[in-house]
């Protein structure tokens, strides 16, 4: 095995980036470490011209980190293809919405919900500040989802979305496409 090929394979396994086909992975929990890795990988790939492929398999995680990844994808100059394997749940479903092209494997799913916010016992004024912050963050997430849904269903309301996300709503590919949270289901993803 050539040294260059081994380096590319090592980068893919260690850092979630494979330069020959311009792809990165978003696998596992969405957190600050993932944000750093995805940001660095996108920055590297966006420095040259060509489609960026993002393979997604996440149950979600931290809202702030997820929105950071969303912003990093939206900031790319190149066309970004998001491809869901297994699941894009919670913040994963939001990250997918940043992609120019949103594809799903036949047996994958998207899960949308209000999410959960845990907070240790803190001073009431501190808690109030964090409650305000979390309410604004939830509003940003709902706005992202609603904007994509409205592309397909212009009359879809925030109230309908709030009802849909009150509890976990699991959408298989055809349902996600019909709602407007995905573009197509692909039997096999061909890197372009």
BATOR-200678 format. One record per residue (C-alpha): y negated, z negated, x. Coordinates in pm, 1 decimal, padded with zeros to 6 digits. Layout:
BEGIN
- Y,Z,X
...
REM end
This chain:
BEGIN
- 00000.0,00000.0,00000.0
- -00337.8,00099.1,00142.0
- -00589.7,-00170.8,00228.9
- -00849.7,-00021.8,-00014.8
- -00601.6,-00015.2,-00303.7
- -00490.5,-00372.1,-00230.5
- -00855.7,-00481.4,-00224.6
- -00917.0,-00322.6,-00566.4
- -00605.0,-00483.7,-00711.4
- -00703.7,-00821.8,-00564.4
- -01053.7,-00786.9,-00711.2
- -00905.2,-00715.7,-01052.3
- -00672.3,-01014.4,-01043.3
- -00916.6,-01254.7,-00877.2
- -01251.6,-01145.9,-01020.3
- -01171.8,-00939.1,-01330.6
- -01318.1,-00613.8,-01196.7
- -01138.6,-00289.2,-01112.3
- -01377.7,-00044.0,-00948.5
- -01168.2,00276.6,-00963.9
- -01184.1,00289.6,-01345.4
- -01507.5,00088.6,-01386.2
- -01346.3,-00189.9,-01588.1
- -01386.5,-00564.3,-01622.8
- -01204.8,-00830.0,-01821.7
- -01326.9,-01100.5,-02055.1
- -01011.0,-01307.6,-02086.1
- -00991.1,-01680.4,-02154.3
- -01252.4,-01935.3,-02255.7
- -01614.8,-01826.5,-02279.0
- -01804.0,-02063.3,-02050.4
- -02057.8,-02067.6,-01768.8
- -01804.3,-01951.0,-01509.3
- -01712.6,-01652.3,-01726.8
- -02081.5,-01570.3,-01778.9
- -02136.4,-01569.0,-01402.4
- -01834.2,-01347.5,-01338.2
- -01912.2,-01101.2,-01617.9
- -02279.7,-01083.5,-01519.2
- -02193.3,-01013.0,-01154.0
- -01933.5,-00751.8,-01248.3
- -02163.5,-00575.8,-01495.2
- -02446.0,-00577.4,-01242.2
- -02217.8,-00413.9,-00984.7
- -02089.0,-00145.1,-01222.9
- -02426.3,-00073.7,-01382.9
- -02574.5,00007.2,-01040.1
- -02401.4,00347.0,-01059.9
- -02353.5,00594.5,-01342.6
- -02051.0,00604.6,-01572.8
- -01889.2,00436.2,-01868.4
- -01819.8,00064.8,-01825.7
- -01493.4,-00051.1,-01984.6
- -01462.2,-00413.5,-02095.5
- -01120.4,-00546.2,-02196.4
- -01158.5,-00845.7,-02429.1
- -00905.4,-01117.1,-02510.1
- -01073.9,-01447.0,-02588.0
- -01056.9,-01723.0,-02844.5
- -01426.6,-01789.1,-02786.9
- -01602.2,-02084.7,-02636.0
- -01954.9,-02192.0,-02553.6
- -02228.6,-02028.7,-02763.8
- -02493.0,-02021.7,-02489.8
- -02256.9,-01858.3,-02239.0
- -02140.0,-01610.0,-02503.9
- -02495.6,-01510.3,-02587.4
- -02563.9,-01474.7,-02214.2
- -02271.1,-01230.8,-02187.7
- -02396.3,-01050.1,-02500.5
- -02741.9,-01010.7,-02340.5
- -02591.7,-00890.1,-02010.5
- -02391.5,-00619.4,-02190.6
- -02690.1,-00514.9,-02404.1
- -02895.1,-00483.8,-02084.4
- -02663.0,-00225.6,-01928.8
- -02805.2,00123.7,-01874.6
- -02457.5,00275.4,-01895.0
- -02245.3,00324.0,-02207.4
- -02021.9,00017.6,-02258.0
- -01681.7,00036.0,-02429.6
- -01539.1,-00293.8,-02553.1
- -01164.0,-00290.4,-02611.8
- -00996.8,-00582.8,-02789.7
- -00643.6,-00680.4,-02698.0
- -00492.2,-00969.4,-02895.5
- -00813.1,-01138.0,-03013.4
- -01190.6,-01146.5,-03004.9
- -01248.7,-01473.0,-03186.0
- -01561.7,-01675.8,-03242.5
- -01800.0,-01593.0,-02952.5
- -01560.4,-01313.3,-02856.1
- -01645.7,-01137.0,-03182.7
- -02016.5,-01169.2,-03100.3
- -01970.1,-01039.0,-02743.9
- -01791.2,-00733.2,-02885.8
- -02100.2,-00649.7,-03093.8
- -02303.3,-00589.4,-02774.9
- -02082.1,-00293.6,-02680.0
- -02189.5,00061.9,-02757.2
- -01833.4,00142.1,-02861.9
- -01608.8,-00126.3,-03017.5
- -01236.6,-00049.9,-03010.9
- -00937.3,-00256.5,-03118.8
- -00569.2,-00235.9,-03029.0
- -00342.7,-00195.7,-03335.6
- -00218.3,-00555.9,-03326.5
- -00544.9,-00723.8,-03235.5
- -00784.7,-00916.5,-03456.1
- -01137.9,-01048.4,-03475.9
- -01213.6,-01396.1,-03607.4
- -01560.3,-01492.5,-03727.7
- -01672.1,-01839.1,-03833.5
- -01959.8,-02083.3,-03813.0
- -01809.6,-02243.4,-03505.7
- -01790.4,-02604.4,-03411.2
- -02044.4,-02815.4,-03232.8
- -01937.1,-03146.1,-03087.5
- -02182.3,-03400.9,-02958.8
- -02132.2,-03742.5,-02814.3
- -02320.9,-04030.5,-02963.9
- -02679.3,-04001.4,-02841.6
- -03024.1,-04132.4,-02920.6
- -03138.0,-04008.0,-03267.1
- -03434.5,-03812.7,-03123.7
- -03213.9,-03639.9,-02869.1
- -02962.2,-03557.7,-03140.3
- -03242.8,-03411.6,-03355.6
- -03350.6,-03184.5,-03068.3
- -02996.7,-03059.9,-03016.7
- -02943.8,-03011.8,-03390.1
- -03255.6,-02792.0,-03398.7
- -03131.5,-02595.8,-03096.9
- -02785.7,-02543.5,-03249.8
- -02934.3,-02431.8,-03580.9
- -03143.0,-02167.9,-03398.3
- -02839.8,-02055.0,-03198.4
- -02627.7,-02024.2,-03514.7
- -02907.9,-01816.8,-03669.4
- -02910.8,-01583.5,-03366.3
- -02534.6,-01535.6,-03390.3
- -02548.5,-01465.7,-03765.0
- -02830.7,-01214.8,-03706.0
- -02621.2,-01026.4,-03447.1
- -02322.8,-01002.3,-03683.0
- -02536.8,-00911.0,-03984.6
- -02719.3,-00635.1,-03796.1
- -02389.3,-00464.4,-03709.2
- -02253.0,-00505.6,-04062.8
- -02573.6,-00362.4,-04211.8
- -02526.4,-00044.2,-04007.4
- -02232.8,00028.5,-04238.7
- -02331.4,-00176.7,-04544.6
- -02714.9,-00179.5,-04572.1
- -02709.8,-00408.4,-04876.8
- -02492.4,-00674.4,-04716.0
- -02678.4,-01005.7,-04735.0
- -02704.2,-01309.4,-04511.8
- -02559.9,-01512.4,-04801.5
- -02246.0,-01293.5,-04801.5
- -02214.3,-01341.2,-04427.0
- -02259.4,-01717.2,-04458.8
- -01983.8,-01723.4,-04721.3
- -01760.7,-01509.5,-04497.3
- -01811.5,-01734.9,-04194.9
- -01796.0,-02070.0,-04372.5
- -01437.3,-02099.6,-04250.4
- -01229.1,-01888.1,-04010.9
- -01211.0,-01528.8,-04136.2
- -00950.8,-01320.0,-03955.3
- -01003.2,-00944.1,-03959.1
- -00736.2,-00702.1,-03847.0
- -00855.0,-00364.9,-03711.0
- -00890.4,-00176.3,-04040.4
- -01070.7,-00473.0,-04200.8
- -01303.8,-00514.1,-03902.3
- -01383.8,-00141.7,-03906.4
- -01445.8,-00144.0,-04281.7
- -01681.1,-00441.6,-04248.4
- -01866.6,-00280.8,-03956.6
- -01764.9,-00516.5,-03675.5
- -01552.6,-00252.4,-03495.9
- -01560.6,00125.2,-03466.1
- -01198.8,00234.5,-03434.9
- -00841.9,00130.4,-03372.7
- -00676.8,00291.7,-03072.9
- -00303.0,00322.4,-03017.7
- -00369.0,00330.7,-02645.9
- -00693.1,00299.5,-02457.1
- -00762.5,00586.2,-02227.4
- -01016.1,00506.1,-01961.6
- -01289.3,00767.7,-01964.6
REM end
